[in-house]
């Protein structure tokens, strides 16, 4: 039985290079065995992404960090609904501990079911 895997990175990496952080997560998900993102958590300025083995369809086809720093809380539900209609699901949010308090939402579009 395969165990979960853990990817950690500094929040500052996300601020500077969100696409590189996404690419690193995608690469880890596509290794053998394929893994899906189970969740993410944050303590201070460290972010931990938890990957779990699963079927091929659990592997993200696309992964994006959306900067929601200026997003009012009341506008979060419409944003999530808009992303869902585009085929994306939310994984979770992370926030900078220091001003200017950057916040990011991780969304993914899973691979289509394999025939």
Backbone as XML, in Angstrom:
<?xml version="1.0"?>
<chain id="A" units="angstrom">
  <residue number="1" name="UNK">
    <atom name="N" x="0.844" y="-1.179" z="0.000"/>
    <atom name="CA" x="0.000" y="0.000" z="0.000"/>
    <atom name="C" x="0.892" y="1.246" z="0.000"/>
  </residue>
  <residue number="2" name="UNK">
    <atom name="N" x="0.585" y="2.156" z="-0.890"/>
    <atom name="CA" x="1.347" y="3.402" z="-1.003"/>
    <atom name="C" x="0.944" y="4.359" z="0.113"/>
  </residue>
  <residue number="3" name="UNK">
    <atom name="N" x="1.905" y="5.131" z="0.561"/>
    <atom name="CA" x="1.651" y="6.117" z="1.609"/>
    <atom name="C" x="1.443" y="7.498" z="0.995"/>
  </residue>
  <residue number="4" name="UNK">
    <atom name="N" x="0.833" y="8.364" z="1.778"/>
    <atom name="CA" x="0.714" y="9.761" z="1.370"/>
    <atom name="C" x="2.103" y="10.358" z="1.215"/>
  </residue>
  <residue number="5" name="UNK">
    <atom name="N" x="2.191" y="11.412" z="0.405"/>
    <atom name="CA" x="3.438" y="12.162" z="0.248"/>
    <atom name="C" x="3.166" y="13.600" z="0.637"/>
  </residue>
  <residue number="6" name="UNK">
    <atom name="N" x="4.218" y="14.279" z="1.026"/>
    <atom name="CA" x="4.085" y="15.643" z="1.534"/>
    <atom name="C" x="5.062" y="16.554" z="0.815"/>
  </residue>
  <residue number="7" name="UNK">
    <atom name="N" x="4.549" y="17.660" z="0.311"/>
    <atom name="CA" x="5.381" y="18.676" z="-0.329"/>
    <atom name="C" x="5.302" y="19.931" z="0.519"/>
  </residue>
  <residue number="8" name="UNK">
    <atom name="N" x="6.447" y="20.502" z="0.834"/>
    <atom name="CA" x="6.408" y="21.739" z="1.610"/>
    <atom name="C" x="7.145" y="22.831" z="0.849"/>
  </residue>
  <residue number="9" name="UNK">
    <atom name="N" x="6.689" y="24.043" z="1.057"/>
    <atom name="CA" x="7.351" y="25.192" z="0.466"/>
    <atom name="C" x="7.077" y="26.418" z="1.322"/>
  </residue>
  <residue number="10" name="UNK">
    <atom name="N" x="7.899" y="27.399" z="1.148"/>
    <atom name="CA" x="7.785" y="28.653" z="1.878"/>
    <atom name="C" x="6.751" y="29.534" z="1.184"/>
  </residue>
  <residue number="11" name="UNK">
    <atom name="N" x="5.943" y="30.245" z="1.943"/>
    <atom name="CA" x="4.913" y="31.086" z="1.364"/>
    <atom name="C" x="5.500" y="32.117" z="0.397"/>
  </residue>
  <residue number="12" name="UNK">
    <atom name="N" x="6.697" y="32.595" z="0.679"/>
    <atom name="CA" x="7.342" y="33.588" z="-0.186"/>
    <atom name="C" x="7.541" y="33.033" z="-1.602"/>
  </residue>
  <residue number="13" name="UNK">
    <atom name="N" x="7.781" y="31.718" z="-1.718"/>
    <atom name="CA" x="7.898" y="31.095" z="-3.043"/>
    <atom name="C" x="6.601" y="31.256" z="-3.828"/>
  </residue>
  <residue number="14" name="UNK">
    <atom name="N" x="5.496" y="31.154" z="-3.140"/>
    <atom name="CA" x="4.191" y="31.301" z="-3.784"/>
    <atom name="C" x="3.979" y="32.731" z="-4.265"/>
  </residue>
  <residue number="15" name="UNK">
    <atom name="N" x="4.416" y="33.702" z="-3.480"/>
    <atom name="CA" x="4.269" y="35.102" z="-3.872"/>
    <atom name="C" x="5.111" y="35.404" z="-5.109"/>
  </residue>
  <residue number="16" name="UNK">
    <atom name="N" x="6.334" y="34.883" z="-5.134"/>
    <atom name="CA" x="7.280" y="35.205" z="-6.204"/>
    <atom name="C" x="7.021" y="34.383" z="-7.461"/>
  </residue>
  <residue number="17" name="UNK">
    <atom name="N" x="6.781" y="33.090" z="-7.315"/>
    <atom name="CA" x="6.647" y="32.184" z="-8.469"/>
    <atom name="C" x="5.487" y="31.205" z="-8.306"/>
  </residue>
  <residue number="18" name="UNK">
    <atom name="N" x="4.241" y="31.673" z="-8.341"/>
    <atom name="CA" x="3.123" y="30.734" z="-8.159"/>
    <atom name="C" x="3.070" y="29.648" z="-9.235"/>
  </residue>
  <residue number="19" name="UNK">
    <atom name="N" x="3.476" y="29.967" z="-10.457"/>
    <atom name="CA" x="3.449" y="28.959" z="-11.526"/>
    <atom name="C" x="4.478" y="27.859" z="-11.282"/>
  </residue>
  <residue number="20" name="UNK">
    <atom name="N" x="5.624" y="28.210" z="-10.726"/>
    <atom name="CA" x="6.637" y="27.191" z="-10.416"/>
    <atom name="C" x="6.170" y="26.275" z="-9.288"/>
  </residue>
  <residue number="21" name="UNK">
    <atom name="N" x="5.502" y="26.849" z="-8.299"/>
    <atom name="CA" x="4.958" y="26.030" z="-7.207"/>
    <atom name="C" x="3.913" y="25.068" z="-7.772"/>
  </residue>
  <residue number="22" name="UNK">
    <atom name="N" x="3.041" y="25.568" z="-8.643"/>
    <atom name="CA" x="2.039" y="24.699" z="-9.286"/>
    <atom name="C" x="2.710" y="23.587" z="-10.082"/>
  </residue>
  <residue number="23" name="UNK">
    <atom name="N" x="3.740" y="23.932" z="-10.845"/>
    <atom name="CA" x="4.442" y="22.943" z="-11.670"/>
    <atom name="C" x="5.085" y="21.861" z="-10.799"/>
  </residue>
  <residue number="24" name="UNK">
    <atom name="N" x="5.649" y="22.244" z="-9.665"/>
    <atom name="CA" x="6.271" y="21.264" z="-8.767"/>
    <atom name="C" x="5.224" y="20.310" z="-8.196"/>
  </residue>
  <residue number="25" name="UNK">
    <atom name="N" x="4.069" y="20.843" z="-7.845"/>
    <atom name="CA" x="2.991" y="19.989" z="-7.327"/>
    <atom name="C" x="2.492" y="19.052" z="-8.416"/>
  </residue>
  <residue number="26" name="UNK">
    <atom name="N" x="2.295" y="19.591" z="-9.619"/>
    <atom name="CA" x="1.832" y="18.759" z="-10.748"/>
    <atom name="C" x="2.821" y="17.634" z="-11.035"/>
  </residue>
  <residue number="27" name="UNK">
    <atom name="N" x="4.104" y="17.953" z="-11.032"/>
    <atom name="CA" x="5.127" y="16.935" z="-11.296"/>
    <atom name="C" x="5.065" y="15.830" z="-10.243"/>
  </residue>
  <residue number="28" name="UNK">
    <atom name="N" x="4.914" y="16.218" z="-8.982"/>
    <atom name="CA" x="4.823" y="15.215" z="-7.915"/>
    <atom name="C" x="3.571" y="14.354" z="-8.073"/>
  </residue>
  <residue number="29" name="UNK">
    <atom name="N" x="2.468" y="14.950" z="-8.512"/>
    <atom name="CA" x="1.223" y="14.196" z="-8.698"/>
    <atom name="C" x="1.325" y="13.191" z="-9.840"/>
  </residue>
  <residue number="30" name="UNK">
    <atom name="N" x="2.126" y="13.490" z="-10.832"/>
    <atom name="CA" x="2.188" y="12.643" z="-12.028"/>
    <atom name="C" x="3.270" y="11.577" z="-11.968"/>
  </residue>
  <residue number="31" name="UNK">
    <atom name="N" x="4.010" y="11.530" z="-10.890"/>
    <atom name="CA" x="4.992" y="10.447" z="-10.737"/>
    <atom name="C" x="4.243" y="9.144" z="-10.545"/>
  </residue>
  <residue number="32" name="UNK">
    <atom name="N" x="4.985" y="8.059" z="-10.639"/>
    <atom name="CA" x="4.375" y="6.750" z="-10.442"/>
    <atom name="C" x="4.518" y="6.351" z="-8.981"/>
  </residue>
  <residue number="33" name="UNK">
    <atom name="N" x="3.466" y="6.071" z="-8.254"/>
    <atom name="CA" x="2.081" y="6.044" z="-8.689"/>
    <atom name="C" x="1.498" y="7.454" z="-8.759"/>
  </residue>
  <residue number="34" name="UNK">
    <atom name="N" x="0.489" y="7.608" z="-9.595"/>
    <atom name="CA" x="-0.200" y="8.898" z="-9.700"/>
    <atom name="C" x="-0.843" y="9.229" z="-8.365"/>
  </residue>
  <residue number="35" name="UNK">
    <atom name="N" x="-0.812" y="10.513" z="-8.031"/>
    <atom name="CA" x="-1.356" y="10.944" z="-6.746"/>
    <atom name="C" x="-2.271" y="12.140" z="-6.943"/>
  </residue>
  <residue number="36" name="UNK">
    <atom name="N" x="-3.273" y="12.245" z="-6.091"/>
    <atom name="CA" x="-4.165" y="13.393" z="-6.088"/>
    <atom name="C" x="-3.878" y="14.261" z="-4.874"/>
  </residue>
  <residue number="37" name="UNK">
    <atom name="N" x="-4.326" y="15.503" z="-4.930"/>
    <atom name="CA" x="-4.142" y="16.403" z="-3.804"/>
    <atom name="C" x="-5.260" y="16.142" z="-2.800"/>
  </residue>
  <residue number="38" name="UNK">
    <atom name="N" x="-4.883" y="15.755" z="-1.621"/>
    <atom name="CA" x="-5.865" y="15.490" z="-0.577"/>
    <atom name="C" x="-6.233" y="16.777" z="0.142"/>
  </residue>
  <residue number="39" name="UNK">
    <atom name="N" x="-5.231" y="17.573" z="0.488"/>
    <atom name="CA" x="-5.486" y="18.815" z="1.212"/>
    <atom name="C" x="-4.208" y="19.628" z="1.290"/>
  </residue>
  <residue number="40" name="UNK">
    <atom name="N" x="-4.308" y="20.793" z="1.888"/>
    <atom name="CA" x="-3.126" y="21.586" z="2.180"/>
    <atom name="C" x="-3.320" y="22.230" z="3.532"/>
  </residue>
  <residue number="41" name="UNK">
    <atom name="N" x="-2.217" y="22.545" z="4.183"/>
    <atom name="CA" x="-2.285" y="23.235" z="5.459"/>
    <atom name="C" x="-1.100" y="24.189" z="5.559"/>
  </residue>
  <residue number="42" name="UNK">
    <atom name="N" x="-1.205" y="25.109" z="6.487"/>
    <atom name="CA" x="-0.181" y="26.134" z="6.626"/>
    <atom name="C" x="0.063" y="26.393" z="8.099"/>
  </residue>
  <residue number="43" name="UNK">
    <atom name="N" x="1.328" y="26.521" z="8.448"/>
    <atom name="CA" x="1.726" y="26.974" z="9.772"/>
    <atom name="C" x="2.742" y="28.078" z="9.557"/>
  </residue>
  <residue number="44" name="UNK">
    <atom name="N" x="2.398" y="29.254" z="10.034"/>
    <atom name="CA" x="3.225" y="30.450" z="9.850"/>
    <atom name="C" x="3.509" y="30.650" z="8.369"/>
  </residue>
  <residue number="45" name="UNK">
    <atom name="N" x="4.776" y="30.612" z="7.956"/>
    <atom name="CA" x="5.110" y="30.876" z="6.553"/>
    <atom name="C" x="5.439" y="29.600" z="5.775"/>
  </residue>
  <residue number="46" name="UNK">
    <atom name="N" x="5.080" y="28.451" z="6.310"/>
    <atom name="CA" x="5.304" y="27.177" z="5.633"/>
    <atom name="C" x="3.977" y="26.579" z="5.189"/>
  </residue>
  <residue number="47" name="UNK">
    <atom name="N" x="3.948" y="26.088" z="3.953"/>
    <atom name="CA" x="2.748" y="25.471" z="3.389"/>
    <atom name="C" x="3.064" y="24.009" z="3.108"/>
  </residue>
  <residue number="48" name="UNK">
    <atom name="N" x="2.140" y="23.133" z="3.472"/>
    <atom name="CA" x="2.293" y="21.704" z="3.266"/>
    <atom name="C" x="1.149" y="21.219" z="2.378"/>
  </residue>
  <residue number="49" name="UNK">
    <atom name="N" x="1.480" y="20.567" z="1.266"/>
    <atom name="CA" x="0.493" y="19.980" z="0.363"/>
    <atom name="C" x="0.546" y="18.471" z="0.571"/>
  </residue>
  <residue number="50" name="UNK">
    <atom name="N" x="-0.599" y="17.865" z="0.852"/>
    <atom name="CA" x="-0.678" y="16.438" z="1.129"/>
    <atom name="C" x="-1.224" y="15.734" z="-0.103"/>
  </residue>
  <residue number="51" name="UNK">
    <atom name="N" x="-0.423" y="14.802" z="-0.622"/>
    <atom name="CA" x="-0.798" y="14.021" z="-1.803"/>
    <atom name="C" x="-1.125" y="12.604" z="-1.366"/>
  </residue>
  <residue number="52" name="UNK">
    <atom name="N" x="-2.143" y="12.037" z="-1.985"/>
    <atom name="CA" x="-2.534" y="10.680" z="-1.653"/>
    <atom name="C" x="-2.632" y="9.856" z="-2.928"/>
  </residue>
  <residue number="53" name="UNK">
    <atom name="N" x="-2.173" y="8.594" z="-2.860"/>
    <atom name="CA" x="-2.275" y="7.752" z="-4.053"/>
    <atom name="C" x="-3.733" y="7.518" z="-4.413"/>
  </residue>
  <residue number="54" name="UNK">
    <atom name="N" x="-3.988" y="7.467" z="-5.689"/>
    <atom name="CA" x="-5.362" y="7.251" z="-6.116"/>
    <atom name="C" x="-5.394" y="6.852" z="-7.571"/>
  </residue>
  <residue number="55" name="UNK">
    <atom name="N" x="-6.572" y="6.872" z="-8.119"/>
    <atom name="CA" x="-6.679" y="6.514" z="-9.521"/>
    <atom name="C" x="-6.176" y="7.663" z="-10.391"/>
  </residue>
  <residue number="56" name="UNK">
    <atom name="N" x="-5.992" y="7.382" z="-11.645"/>
    <atom name="CA" x="-5.427" y="8.353" z="-12.573"/>
    <atom name="C" x="-6.274" y="9.610" z="-12.671"/>
  </residue>
  <residue number="57" name="UNK">
    <atom name="N" x="-7.577" y="9.476" z="-12.529"/>
    <atom name="CA" x="-8.483" y="10.625" z="-12.642"/>
    <atom name="C" x="-8.324" y="11.593" z="-11.472"/>
  </residue>
  <residue number="58" name="UNK">
    <atom name="N" x="-7.703" y="11.161" z="-10.371"/>
    <atom name="CA" x="-7.500" y="12.047" z="-9.223"/>
    <atom name="C" x="-6.340" y="13.010" z="-9.452"/>
  </residue>
  <residue number="59" name="UNK">
    <atom name="N" x="-5.531" y="12.755" z="-10.453"/>
    <atom name="CA" x="-4.391" y="13.622" z="-10.753"/>
    <atom name="C" x="-4.905" y="14.910" z="-11.385"/>
  </residue>
  <residue number="60" name="UNK">
    <atom name="N" x="-4.431" y="16.074" z="-10.908"/>
    <atom name="CA" x="-4.914" y="17.318" z="-11.517"/>
    <atom name="C" x="-4.407" y="17.493" z="-12.947"/>
  </residue>
  <residue number="61" name="UNK">
    <atom name="N" x="-5.315" y="17.911" z="-13.824"/>
    <atom name="CA" x="-4.933" y="18.255" z="-15.194"/>
    <atom name="C" x="-4.421" y="19.691" z="-15.235"/>
  </residue>
  <residue number="62" name="UNK">
    <atom name="N" x="-5.007" y="20.535" z="-14.397"/>
    <atom name="CA" x="-4.593" y="21.938" z="-14.255"/>
    <atom name="C" x="-4.623" y="22.292" z="-12.780"/>
  </residue>
  <residue number="63" name="UNK">
    <atom name="N" x="-3.730" y="23.181" z="-12.411"/>
    <atom name="CA" x="-3.613" y="23.607" z="-11.022"/>
    <atom name="C" x="-3.231" y="25.076" z="-11.023"/>
  </residue>
  <residue number="64" name="UNK">
    <atom name="N" x="-3.989" y="25.893" z="-10.289"/>
    <atom name="CA" x="-3.719" y="27.332" z="-10.275"/>
    <atom name="C" x="-3.837" y="27.882" z="-8.860"/>
  </residue>
  <residue number="65" name="UNK">
    <atom name="N" x="-2.967" y="28.822" z="-8.556"/>
    <atom name="CA" x="-3.071" y="29.618" z="-7.327"/>
    <atom name="C" x="-3.703" y="30.939" z="-7.725"/>
  </residue>
  <residue number="66" name="UNK">
    <atom name="N" x="-4.875" y="31.233" z="-7.224"/>
    <atom name="CA" x="-5.549" y="32.494" z="-7.504"/>
    <atom name="C" x="-5.249" y="33.475" z="-6.373"/>
  </residue>
  <residue number="67" name="UNK">
    <atom name="N" x="-4.780" y="34.649" z="-6.734"/>
    <atom name="CA" x="-4.525" y="35.692" z="-5.736"/>
    <atom name="C" x="-5.869" y="36.284" z="-5.320"/>
  </residue>
  <residue number="68" name="UNK">
    <atom name="N" x="-6.266" y="36.028" z="-4.090"/>
    <atom name="CA" x="-7.544" y="36.531" z="-3.585"/>
    <atom name="C" x="-7.313" y="37.589" z="-2.500"/>
  </residue>
  <residue number="69" name="UNK">
    <atom name="N" x="-6.167" y="38.225" z="-2.537"/>
    <atom name="CA" x="-5.804" y="39.208" z="-1.514"/>
    <atom name="C" x="-6.811" y="40.344" z="-1.417"/>
  </residue>
  <residue number="70" name="UNK">
    <atom name="N" x="-7.333" y="40.760" z="-2.547"/>
    <atom name="CA" x="-8.269" y="41.883" z="-2.575"/>
    <atom name="C" x="-9.732" y="41.430" z="-2.621"/>
  </residue>
  <residue number="71" name="UNK">
    <atom name="N" x="-9.945" y="40.129" z="-2.556"/>
    <atom name="CA" x="-11.291" y="39.564" z="-2.676"/>
    <atom name="C" x="-12.040" y="39.684" z="-1.349"/>
  </residue>
  <residue number="72" name="UNK">
    <atom name="N" x="-13.155" y="40.417" z="-1.287"/>
    <atom name="CA" x="-13.951" y="40.444" z="-0.064"/>
    <atom name="C" x="-14.529" y="39.053" z="0.218"/>
  </residue>
  <residue number="73" name="UNK">
    <atom name="N" x="-14.675" y="38.724" z="1.475"/>
    <atom name="CA" x="-15.186" y="37.410" z="1.853"/>
    <atom name="C" x="-16.527" y="37.115" z="1.196"/>
  </residue>
  <residue number="74" name="UNK">
    <atom name="N" x="-17.404" y="38.106" z="1.118"/>
    <atom name="CA" x="-18.736" y="37.899" z="0.535"/>
    <atom name="C" x="-18.697" y="37.561" z="-0.950"/>
  </residue>
  <residue number="75" name="UNK">
    <atom name="N" x="-17.582" y="37.854" z="-1.613"/>
    <atom name="CA" x="-17.448" y="37.539" z="-3.035"/>
    <atom name="C" x="-16.789" y="36.185" z="-3.281"/>
  </residue>
  <residue number="76" name="UNK">
    <atom name="N" x="-16.435" y="35.494" z="-2.204"/>
    <atom name="CA" x="-15.742" y="34.213" z="-2.358"/>
    <atom name="C" x="-16.656" y="33.131" z="-2.939"/>
  </residue>
  <residue number="77" name="UNK">
    <atom name="N" x="-17.891" y="33.056" z="-2.484"/>
    <atom name="CA" x="-18.821" y="32.031" z="-2.993"/>
    <atom name="C" x="-19.062" y="32.202" z="-4.493"/>
  </residue>
  <residue number="78" name="UNK">
    <atom name="N" x="-19.365" y="33.410" z="-4.987"/>
    <atom name="CA" x="-19.522" y="33.555" z="-6.439"/>
    <atom name="C" x="-18.252" y="33.182" z="-7.214"/>
  </residue>
  <residue number="79" name="UNK">
    <atom name="N" x="-17.081" y="33.497" z="-6.659"/>
    <atom name="CA" x="-15.823" y="33.113" z="-7.312"/>
    <atom name="C" x="-15.702" y="31.597" z="-7.389"/>
  </residue>
  <residue number="80" name="UNK">
    <atom name="N" x="-16.002" y="30.907" z="-6.296"/>
    <atom name="CA" x="-15.947" y="29.440" z="-6.282"/>
    <atom name="C" x="-16.948" y="28.837" z="-7.256"/>
  </residue>
  <residue number="81" name="UNK">
    <atom name="N" x="-18.146" y="29.410" z="-7.328"/>
    <atom name="CA" x="-19.152" y="28.912" z="-8.264"/>
    <atom name="C" x="-18.709" y="29.112" z="-9.706"/>
  </residue>
  <residue number="82" name="UNK">
    <atom name="N" x="-18.111" y="30.254" z="-9.988"/>
    <atom name="CA" x="-17.599" y="30.526" z="-11.337"/>
    <atom name="C" x="-16.518" y="29.518" z="-11.723"/>
  </residue>
  <residue number="83" name="UNK">
    <atom name="N" x="-15.612" y="29.247" z="-10.801"/>
    <atom name="CA" x="-14.542" y="28.264" z="-11.070"/>
    <atom name="C" x="-15.126" y="26.873" z="-11.245"/>
  </residue>
  <residue number="84" name="UNK">
    <atom name="N" x="-16.123" y="26.514" z="-10.426"/>
    <atom name="CA" x="-16.741" y="25.206" z="-10.523"/>
    <atom name="C" x="-17.378" y="25.022" z="-11.896"/>
  </residue>
  <residue number="85" name="UNK">
    <atom name="N" x="-18.049" y="26.065" z="-12.406"/>
    <atom name="CA" x="-18.664" y="25.994" z="-13.728"/>
    <atom name="C" x="-17.615" y="25.822" z="-14.824"/>
  </residue>
  <residue number="86" name="UNK">
    <atom name="N" x="-16.382" y="26.217" z="-14.548"/>
    <atom name="CA" x="-15.281" y="26.036" z="-15.496"/>
    <atom name="C" x="-14.564" y="24.703" z="-15.293"/>
  </residue>
  <residue number="87" name="UNK">
    <atom name="N" x="-15.068" y="23.877" z="-14.376"/>
    <atom name="CA" x="-14.493" y="22.552" z="-14.163"/>
    <atom name="C" x="-13.442" y="22.485" z="-13.067"/>
  </residue>
  <residue number="88" name="UNK">
    <atom name="N" x="-13.291" y="23.548" z="-12.295"/>
    <atom name="CA" x="-12.292" y="23.574" z="-11.232"/>
    <atom name="C" x="-12.940" y="23.361" z="-9.872"/>
  </residue>
  <residue number="89" name="UNK">
    <atom name="N" x="-12.201" y="22.723" z="-8.986"/>
    <atom name="CA" x="-12.654" y="22.595" z="-7.603"/>
    <atom name="C" x="-11.605" y="23.225" z="-6.691"/>
  </residue>
  <residue number="90" name="UNK">
    <atom name="N" x="-12.073" y="23.736" z="-5.572"/>
    <atom name="CA" x="-11.179" y="24.395" z="-4.621"/>
    <atom name="C" x="-10.512" y="23.358" z="-3.733"/>
  </residue>
  <residue number="91" name="UNK">
    <atom name="N" x="-9.221" y="23.560" z="-3.476"/>
    <atom name="CA" x="-8.480" y="22.714" z="-2.545"/>
    <atom name="C" x="-8.393" y="23.407" z="-1.187"/>
  </residue>
  <residue number="92" name="UNK">
    <atom name="N" x="-8.053" y="24.702" z="-1.181"/>
    <atom name="CA" x="-7.950" y="25.439" z="0.068"/>
    <atom name="C" x="-7.265" y="26.772" z="-0.127"/>
  </residue>
  <residue number="93" name="UNK">
    <atom name="N" x="-7.131" y="27.499" z="0.958"/>
    <atom name="CA" x="-6.497" y="28.813" z="0.918"/>
    <atom name="C" x="-5.299" y="28.860" z="1.853"/>
  </residue>
  <residue number="94" name="UNK">
    <atom name="N" x="-4.381" y="29.770" z="1.538"/>
    <atom name="CA" x="-3.240" y="30.072" z="2.392"/>
    <atom name="C" x="-3.098" y="31.590" z="2.436"/>
  </residue>
  <residue number="95" name="UNK">
    <atom name="N" x="-2.480" y="32.094" z="3.513"/>
    <atom name="CA" x="-2.335" y="33.538" z="3.667"/>
    <atom name="C" x="-0.962" y="33.868" z="4.246"/>
  </residue>
  <residue number="96" name="UNK">
    <atom name="N" x="-0.426" y="34.987" z="3.798"/>
    <atom name="CA" x="0.839" y="35.486" z="4.308"/>
    <atom name="C" x="0.662" y="35.943" z="5.753"/>
  </residue>
  <residue number="97" name="UNK">
    <atom name="N" x="1.668" y="35.704" z="6.561"/>
    <atom name="CA" x="1.612" y="36.102" z="7.970"/>
    <atom name="C" x="1.954" y="37.573" z="8.174"/>
  </residue>
  <residue number="98" name="UNK">
    <atom name="N" x="2.613" y="38.172" z="7.202"/>
    <atom name="CA" x="3.074" y="39.547" z="7.327"/>
    <atom name="C" x="2.364" y="40.445" z="6.325"/>
  </residue>
  <residue number="99" name="UNK">
    <atom name="N" x="2.262" y="41.747" z="6.647"/>
    <atom name="CA" x="1.696" y="42.682" z="5.671"/>
    <atom name="C" x="2.516" y="42.641" z="4.392"/>
  </residue>
  <residue number="100" name="UNK">
    <atom name="N" x="1.904" y="42.739" z="3.252"/>
    <atom name="CA" x="0.538" y="43.193" z="2.975"/>
    <atom name="C" x="-0.510" y="42.101" z="3.000"/>
  </residue>
  <residue number="101" name="UNK">
    <atom name="N" x="-0.265" y="40.975" z="3.646"/>
    <atom name="CA" x="-1.240" y="39.895" z="3.827"/>
    <atom name="C" x="-1.778" y="39.343" z="2.507"/>
  </residue>
  <residue number="102" name="UNK">
    <atom name="N" x="-0.904" y="38.793" z="1.707"/>
    <atom name="CA" x="-1.323" y="38.143" z="0.466"/>
    <atom name="C" x="-2.084" y="36.866" z="0.820"/>
  </residue>
  <residue number="103" name="UNK">
    <atom name="N" x="-3.112" y="36.547" z="0.025"/>
    <atom name="CA" x="-3.902" y="35.329" z="0.195"/>
    <atom name="C" x="-4.061" y="34.651" z="-1.157"/>
  </residue>
  <residue number="104" name="UNK">
    <atom name="N" x="-3.971" y="33.338" z="-1.148"/>
    <atom name="CA" x="-4.109" y="32.567" z="-2.381"/>
    <atom name="C" x="-5.089" y="31.425" z="-2.176"/>
  </residue>
  <residue number="105" name="UNK">
    <atom name="N" x="-5.834" y="31.130" z="-3.240"/>
    <atom name="CA" x="-6.759" y="30.005" z="-3.289"/>
    <atom name="C" x="-6.206" y="29.014" z="-4.301"/>
  </residue>
  <residue number="106" name="UNK">
    <atom name="N" x="-6.050" y="27.753" z="-3.892"/>
    <atom name="CA" x="-5.588" y="26.699" z="-4.790"/>
    <atom name="C" x="-6.801" y="26.006" z="-5.396"/>
  </residue>
  <residue number="107" name="UNK">
    <atom name="N" x="-6.857" y="25.991" z="-6.733"/>
    <atom name="CA" x="-7.938" y="25.301" z="-7.453"/>
    <atom name="C" x="-7.325" y="24.313" z="-8.430"/>
  </residue>
  <residue number="108" name="UNK">
    <atom name="N" x="-8.082" y="23.246" z="-8.692"/>
    <atom name="CA" x="-7.608" y="22.243" z="-9.642"/>
    <atom name="C" x="-8.751" y="21.787" z="-10.533"/>
  </residue>
  <residue number="109" name="UNK">
    <atom name="N" x="-8.348" y="21.364" z="-11.738"/>
    <atom name="CA" x="-9.266" y="20.694" z="-12.648"/>
    <atom name="C" x="-8.715" y="19.276" z="-12.776"/>
  </residue>
  <residue number="110" name="UNK">
    <atom name="N" x="-9.493" y="18.264" z="-12.377"/>
    <atom name="CA" x="-8.989" y="16.891" z="-12.440"/>
    <atom name="C" x="-8.964" y="16.355" z="-13.860"/>
  </residue>
  <residue number="111" name="UNK">
    <atom name="N" x="-8.109" y="15.361" z="-14.073"/>
    <atom name="CA" x="-8.090" y="14.673" z="-15.358"/>
    <atom name="C" x="-9.446" y="14.005" z="-15.584"/>
  </residue>
  <residue number="112" name="UNK">
    <atom name="N" x="-9.838" y="13.914" z="-16.813"/>
    <atom name="CA" x="-11.094" y="13.231" z="-17.150"/>
    <atom name="C" x="-10.932" y="11.740" z="-16.856"/>
  </residue>
  <residue number="113" name="UNK">
    <atom name="N" x="-12.020" y="11.098" z="-16.565"/>
    <atom name="CA" x="-11.991" y="9.652" z="-16.336"/>
    <atom name="C" x="-11.415" y="8.954" z="-17.557"/>
  </residue>
  <residue number="114" name="UNK">
    <atom name="N" x="-10.556" y="8.013" z="-17.309"/>
    <atom name="CA" x="-9.961" y="7.254" z="-18.405"/>
    <atom name="C" x="-10.933" y="6.151" z="-18.825"/>
  </residue>
  <residue number="115" name="UNK">
    <atom name="N" x="-11.077" y="5.897" z="-20.138"/>
    <atom name="CA" x="-12.003" y="4.843" z="-20.582"/>
    <atom name="C" x="-11.507" y="3.464" z="-20.221"/>
  </residue>
</chain>
